[in-house]
Amino acid sequence: MNKTWFKRKLGNGHGEEVTRSWLVCSTSKKSAFCICCILYSRSDHQSSLEQESGFNQWKARERISVHENVKNHRECFIQWKEVEINLAENKGVIDAELQSQIEKEKQKWRDILPRILHCIKFLAIQNLALRGHGESFELGDDSNMGNFLGLLKLLPIFDPVMKEHLTRVESHPGSTSYLSPGVQNEFIHMMASTVCQSLLRSIS
Ligand SMILES: [Zn+2]
């Protein structure tokens, strides 16, 4: 491989060069590849630049230049650049859908976590124990699941957000719920730390 492979003279009389962005190399295979043709080419007559083995032959500069001007390569290059522009403008179908899912997931937890936090805060203010004999919603009605889970089980009667969340937790055991004893303790420590800092600020 040679550094000169990756540059192309514009031929505008000023000796200007542009980088061949489509040409990528593998140091382990000691070969060069055409990324856009590898991704998009449907041609039966693939050059070595489009194949798994790559391209490492002599007279490479001329061969690369020939490949660059082949119709199939030009079409693949345009397709590659169009995808790049679409993704950059957030118009890409895959990207937009993924982004939308991430935003929905973020909003879901922004809705759920304050409800859980307020339940823990209420029980802490009332000096009530959070946990009972079990940590499962599947316990029978006469079993003591504790004040925290009991209170949470009350919310879905009026609150669609918690109704959906608890239905999911019950139907998908092991899924993320933010209801475990570890999470309860984490919330309690965070609130204790906030109270401590507030007290320290007020006396300093
Ligand atoms: Zn190509």
Boltz pocket constraint, residues with backbone or C-beta under 6 A from the ligand:
constraints:
  - pocket:
      binder: B
      contacts: [[A, 34], [A, 35], [A, 36], [A, 37], [A, 38], [A, 49], [A, 67], [A, 73], [A, 76]]
      max_distance: 6.0
